[in-house]
Amino acid sequence: MIYSVPRILAAAVLAVILAAGGGLLWLGSHVTPPAQTLVHKDLPPDRFALAPPAPAPLAVPTPVAAPVASVPAAPVPSATKSTPPAPASPR
């Protein structure tokens, strides 16, 4: 038999769960949100900080590189013909 009792019961339980979930979603979808209220309207003003804030700590100064002594640039080799290096002697 293709339809057994456990399968029918499982399908019935699943249908009840889906119907209950859909009903709860439908009930929650028509609710109007409450009016917004001020949160701190009942707190006295002396509960809040009224003193000026403390001065911020001084930032660490950025290090400056020491001046570099001017070094003459290395001479650029000229583009003249040069002799090929001597072949290595056999050992």
N, C-alpha and C positions, 0 to 999 in steps of 0.2 A: 504494500500500500504506500503510495507516494506521500500522502498526508498522514503524519503520525500525531499523536496527542501532544508530545512535547513541542513539536514545531508549531502547532496551532496555539498552544499556551504562550509560547515565546512571542509569536506574532501579536497575540492579544495584549500581552504586557507591553510590548513596544508601542502599540497603538494607543494604549492608555497613557503611557509616559509622554508621547508626542502630543496628544490632545491636551494633557494637563500643562505641559510647557507652553503650548500655543495659547491656552487660556490665560496663563499668567502673563505672558507677553502682551496679550490684548488688554488685560486689566491695567497693566502698567503704562500702556501707551497713551492713555487719555487723561493722565494726571497733569494738572496745571502746576507749574513750578511755584514755590512759595515766593512771596515778595522779599526783595533784598532788604536787609537791615544793616545799620551800622554796627560794627562789632564792638568798638571801644566807646560807645556813647555813655556808658555808666561809670567809666573809670575816671578818677580824679586826675587833673592835670599834673599834680605833683608826683605821680607815678612814672612820668616820662622824664628823660634827661633834658634839663634845661640849660646846663652849663655848656660853655663853648667846648668844642672838642680839643683834646690835647694836641699840641703841635706835632706834626709828623717828624719822624727822625730824619736827620740829614742823610742824603744819599751819599754813598761812597764816590769820591771823585773818580772820573775816568782816567786811567793812567795814560800819560803822554809819553811817546817814544822819545828817547834822547836823540839830540841831533847827531847825524852821522857825518863824519869828516869826509870831505870830498876826496875820492880816490880817482886818479886818472884811469880812464878806460884802457883795457888791454888792447894792444895794437892788433888790428885786423890783418891776417895774412894776405898778402897781395896775390892777385890772380895770375902770376907769372908762371911760365913753364918751369916745372921742377923736374929734377932727375928722379927716375924711379928708384925705389930702395934696392939695395944690393941683395942678391939672392942669398938665402941662408946657406951657410956652409954645412955640408953633410957631416954627421958625427960618426 
